[in-house]
Amino acid sequence: MPAFVYVLGTLAKNRHLTYVGWTDDVARRLAQHNAGKGARTTRGRVWVLLHSECCASRRAAMSREWHLKRDRAFRRKLAQALKAEHTR
């Protein structure tokens, strides 16, 4: 069964935050985060989907999530794209 890894972004005060997770349904999971039913660190903010990848299995998605959480340069690049979108 396919699974997905995703990166969310939000504007918090004067900085952009990112969140990395995995799921089997990206749209449902994003709705949960925005409804305050996601991870504790995502509550109270409006999140947008910055990036998602399809993986062959849950295990592969969890592994990719682990790597993306440690890839700060990639997440910073995504946050900068979000910032550019906000300033338009």
N, C-alpha and C positions, 0 to 999 in steps of 0.2 A: 504494500500500500504506500503510495507516495506521501511525503511530508514536505513541509516548507520551512525554511528559515527566513526570518524577516528582520528588517531594521526600521524602527519608527523614529520620528523626529518631532520635536516640539520647541516652541519658543518659551523660555522661562526667564522672566525679568530681562536681563541684558545678554543672555547667552542661549545657545541652542543645545538641547539635550538629545541624546539618542538612547534607544532601548533595543536590545537584540533578544529575539525569542524564536521558538519553533512551534509549529502547529500543523494540523491536517486541513485547516480551513482558514486562510488568511483574512478574508472579509469578516467572518464571524469573530475571529480573535481581535481584530482592530476595533470592531463594535464593542466588544467586551471591555477593552482598555478604555475606550472613550466613555463608556457607561460607568466607569469606576469599579468594574468587577475583574479587572486584570491584576497584574502584579502590584503589590503595595507601592512600589516606586513610581508607578505610572498613574496613580489615582489623582484626580483633581486637575488634570491637564488635558488639552485637546491634542491628539496625536495624528500625524499623517504618515502614510506608508512611504518610505524613502527607497526601499529595496526589498526584493524577495527572490528566493531561489528555490526551485523544485529539487528535491533530493529523492533518491530511490527508496529510502526507508526512514523510519523514525531514528534509528541509530545513526544514519548518515547525517540527518538534519541536526541531531544533537551535537555531533562532532563538528559540523560546520558552524553551528552556533558558538561553540567553544572557541573556534578560531576567529570568528568575526568579533567576539567580545574583546579579544586581545589585539585586533587590528585597528588601533586608534587612528592611524593615518587614513584608512578607508572611511571610518565613521566620521572623521573630521571633514573629509571631502564631501560626504553626503550632507552634513550639517551646513557646510558653506553653500551648497546648492540650494538648500532650503532657505538660508539667509538671503541669497540673491533673489529668490522667488518672492520673499516677503517685502523686499525693498522696491519691487516693481509697482 
